[in-house]
Amino acid sequence: MRARNHSFSKRDTSTSPSGPAGIRGADTACDNANMRAVFLPYLVNGAGGDPALWVDVMDEGRALLCDLGDLSRLAPRKLMRVERAMVTHTHMDHFIGFDVLLRQILGRERPLTISGPPGFIDRVEGKLRGYDWNLIEHYPVKIIAEEIDGDRIRAAEFSGAGSLSRSPLPDRPFTRDAAGVGVLHAERAFTLHADLLDHGIPVMAIALRETEHISVNKDRLTRRGLRPGAWLRELKQIARRCRPADELLDAETLEGEPRRLPAAELIDDILSRSPGQRLAYVTDIRPTPENIEKAIALARDADLLVCEAPFLHEDAALAAERGHLTARQAGEIAQAAGARRLAPFHFSPRYTGREAELWQEAATAFQGRVIELPQPAGRQEDRLQ
């Protein structure tokens, strides 16, 4: 497994005498003061609520969503930043938040891309057909819905100009990397990987991989008489996009004054490059050998695996009957994949008051760091910050 120093916004649940063996709750800072996470994940409804993972893409001004369970807790400004959403399947608890997201982005010019398993475009169209759109023509809203179908990715556009009716887009290949994991989307900052697993219906598991991690050496920054600011975001963009080496950038001095400097010089001196962060998201899968194998491949060397753990292993037969993993199986997948951290979630309400047993079972099987992801600030809290 490759060594990484990246950190995620979280509650750490490592070993502590203050709680069950292998579990504790304590707010933690980054593992390395010079390393700043680019993916900050939050479980919108906690470990026991509807699945929805909001991922803040730092330095990019945008966010991603894995699953669209209840989104009523997310503040409008957070929903407006969502650029892509990946829906594992369209059971109600994974898709009911679509309407909340849709209502928020009706006046937004930036398109929303939403991806899912086979048949997903029909599900999006069905949602949209449930409303009347006679006044929508002048709204800038545009939704690109796409689905994995064998070795193809099929897509359709729904726009305000088109009264949110379905307009087919060209197919594109669903390619796989050297490890056999499918590539859903690739860009300069990160790639989205996906595969189809079985839950009685096809479900999509997801991996988010930063192309390259770029961090700032704060000591060198200070020695140059400079201080952090929005200009560092621009510097990282120049580095990622390989823009002209003679480009000048307005840096900010310790006194708060602008200083024009060559971007290439700053990149060489104060930026560090390392392997990018990896985050995997797996939920609602039967514990079959094929599913387990695919989940392990997708989560290979992940800095964080967010994995369902609805049942205790004492109820493994019931879990299998309902097409889910146990907490032990989630821990075993994380351990086999070489994941660095595991965040169990999607707890069954049958264990209300016994959640510590689910955490403990996952931690024992994983033999690594099990964490509890935070929830984002709610609508009221967001207004107060």
N, C-alpha and C positions, 0 to 999 in steps of 0.2 A: 504494500500500500504506500502511495506517495505521501510524504510528510507535508502537512499544511498547517498554517497558523491562523486560518480564517475563523471568524466567530460569527454567530448568529444572535440576533436579539432574542432573549429567551430567559426562562427560569431554569437554572441548572439543578438536576436531580441526581447528583453523584452521591457517593457514599458519605454518610454522616451519622453520628450517634443520635442526632435529634429526631430521627424518623425511622421508618422501616429500613432494614439493611439494604443499601444500594440506592436509597431514595432520600432526597432532602429538597427543600425549597429555599433558594436564596438568589437574589438578583446578582448578576455577574456582569463584569465589564469584558471588553475584548481580551482575548488571550494575549495579544501582542499590541502594545500601545501604538506601534507604527503600522499596524495592519487594520484596515477598515473594511468591514464586510460590504459587499456590493448588493447581496440579496438579504433583505431583512424580512423573514416570514412571520406572519401572525395568524393564529387560528381565530377566525372571526367569532365563532360561537363556542370556543373552548374545546376541550377534549371530548365532551359529552354531547355537544350540540350538532346541528346540521353541518355537514362537511363544507368548508369554504376556507381556503388558504389564500390570504392576501399577501402578495410578495412585493415589497417596496424595492424597486431597482434604483439603488442609490446613485447619485450623480447623473441620473438620466431624466428625472422629472416624470417618471411613468411607473406603472405598476402592472402586475399580472395577477390573475385569479385562477386557482385550481379548484374547480367545482363552484357551483352557484347555489348552495343551500341558502338559508335565510340570510339576507344581506341588509336587513333593516338596521343593524347595529352600525354599519359603516357610514361615516359622515359623507355628505355629498362630494366634498372636495377629494376624498379618497376614491370614490367611485369614478369621478371625472378623470382620474389619472390612469384608470385601467385601460391598457392598450390591447391586451390579448387575454382571453379566458379559455381555459381548457376544461371541458366537462367530461368526467369519466364515463357517465351514463346518465340516462334521464329518469331515474327513479326520483320521486318527488323531493326527497330530502337533499338531492344533489342539483336540482334544476329549478326549484321554486323561486329562487332569487333573480331569475332572468328578467322578470318584469320590473323589479326595482332598479336593476342596472339599465335596462332599456329606457325607462322614464327619465333617468338622470342624463342620458347622453343624447336625447332627441335634438337638442340644440347645439351639439358639439360638432365641429368640423372634422376633427380627426377620426378616422374610421376605427371601428372595433372589429377585431378578428376573433371569432369564437370557433373552437375546434371540438370534435367529438368522435365517437365510434360510428360504425356503419348505421345509416338511417338517421343520422343527427340532423341533416339539413331539413328533412321532413318534419322533425320535431320543432325546429326553430320556425319553420313556415307555419306549422300548426299554432304555435304560440301567437305569432303575428296576426294570423287570420281571426283570432279571437277578439280583435278590436276593429273599430271603424277608423279609416285613415283619410277621410275626404278632405281634411285640412292640412295634410302633412307635406304637400308638394314643395313648399318653399323652405322646409326645414333641411338643414345640411346633413342630417343623420345618415350614416352609411354603415351597414353591417356586412362583413364577409363571413359567411358560415362555411365551414369545411369539415369533411369527414374522411376517415381512413377507410378505404374499401379495397381490400387485397393489397396489390402492389401499386395502387393509385390513390391520390388524394383528390377527391371531388370537391368542388366549391360552387357557391352561388352568392350573388350580391342582393341585398335588400336595402334600397335607398329611399330617402324621402321623395326625391324627384320621381322615383318609380312607384310611388304610393306603397312602399314597403312590400311590393310583390316580388316574387322570385325571378331572378335573372341569372341563368346558368353562366358559369365562368369556365375557362379551359381546365381540364385535368392536368395534374402534374405527377411525376413519379414519386412514390413513397420509397425512398432509397434507404439502405441500411449501412451503418458504419462497419469497420473491421470486426467489431464484437458482435455484429448481427442485430444491433439495436437501431430501430427506425429513426429517421430524422424528419421531424415535423416542420421545423422552421430553423433557418440559420441566418445570422446577421453578424455585424462586426463585434457586438458586445457579448452575445451569448448564442447558444443553440438550444432548441427544444427537441428533446427526444421522446419517443412514445412507442408503446407496443400495445397490442390487444390481448387481453386476458379474459378468463371466463368467470361469469357470475350467474350462469343460466342464460344470460345475454352477454354480448361482447362489452367489455369495459376497457377504458383506456387508462393505462398507467403512464406516468410522466416523469421525465428527468430534465432539469434545468442546469445547464453547464456554461459557466462563464468562459469565454474564449481565452482570456488572459487576465490575470489579476494585476492591476496597476495601483500601487500605493505610494504615499508620499513619505519620504524620510524627513521627519520633523526637525531633527538636529541640523541637517544640512540646510533646511529651509530657514531656520533661525540664524545660522551662521552667515547666510546671504543677506540677512537683514530684512527678510520677508515674513509675512504672516499669512495664515490660512484665509481663504475667502472664495468667493464664487469663481475667481479666475483660475483656481486649480481644476475645477470641472472642465473648463475650456482647454486647459493644458492636457488633461487626460484624453479629451476628445481628439485633439491634434495627434497625440501619440497613437491612439487606436486607429485613426483613419489615415495615418501616414501622410499627413498633409505636408506641403512644401517645407523643406528644412530651414529656409531663410525667413519663415513667417515670424513676425514680431507679436509679442503678447504684452498686455498691460498687467504686470504683477502688482501686488500691493505691499508696501513697505511696512515695517513695524510701527511707523508713525502714521500709517493710514494714507500715505501718498502713493499715487500711481508711478510705476517705473517700467518703461518699455524695455523689454529684454528679448533676445532671440529664443524662440520656443525650443529649438533643437538643443541649445545649451542647458536650458532648464530641465528638459527631458533626461539628458544624460546625467545631470548632477543630482536631482532631487527625487526622481521617480524610480521605483523598483518594480520589476516584473517577476511574476511567479505563476505557477499553474493556477488556473481559475477555480473558483468555488463550484461545488456540485451539490445539487439538492434534488432528491427524488421523492415522489408522491405516489403511494400505492394504497388503494382502498377497494373494498367490496370484491374480493376474489376468493374463489373456492381454493381449499388447500390441496390442489392436485399437483403432481410432480411437474407438469408442464407449466402451470402458473408459477410455482415456486422458482423454477429455473428462469423464467422470464423476469420475474421480480428481482432476482439476484443480479441478473445481467444488467438490468436498468439501474439498479442502485449500486453498482460496482464502484468502490472507492468514494462513495458519496460523503461529503462533509456532514450532511444531515439527511436522514431518511425519515420522512413523515409517513407512518404506516398505520393502517387500521389495526386495532386490537379490541374488538367488541366483546369477546368472550374469554373467560378463564378456561384453561385447558381441561379442567374437570368437566366442562360442558362441550368438549371437542365434537362430539357426535351432533349436538344441536347446531354448533357453529357450521359444520360441514353441510348439514341439511339446509341451512339458510344461506349458504354460499359465502361464508366469512372465515377469517382467520381467528385464531386465539392469540392472546398476548404472548404466549410462549412461542408460537410460530412467527409472530412479528419479530421477536428478539432473535430467533434462529436465522431469519432472512437477513437481518441487519448484520449478524455475526458472519454469516457465510459471504456476504457481499463486501466485507471489510469496511463497512460504514464507520464513520468517526463518531457520530451521535445518532440516537434514535429518539424520535418524538412520537409516542403512541397516541392515537386519537380514535374517534368514532366509537366511544364506549357505549355499550348497550345500557339502557335505563334499568335493566334487571339488576345491575350492580350498583345502583345508587346507594351511597353510603359505604360501598366496598371498593371504591376506586383505587385505594392504596394497594389492594391485592393485584389489580391489573398492572399497575406500575411495577410492583415487585416481581411479578412473573415475567414481564418483559425484560426487566433489568437482569434477572438471574440467567435467562436464556442468552441475552446479548453479551453479558460480561464486559460491557463498555458503558459509556456515558449516556444515560437516559435523561431527556430534558422535557420540560413542559413549556410549550410555546405560549407566549403571552397573547392576550386578545388586544386588538387595536383600541385606541380611545374611542368611546362611543360618541354618538351625535352630540349629546350634552357636554361631555367631557372635552370633546374636540373644540367646542365653541369657547370653553373656559381657558384653553391653553394659549 
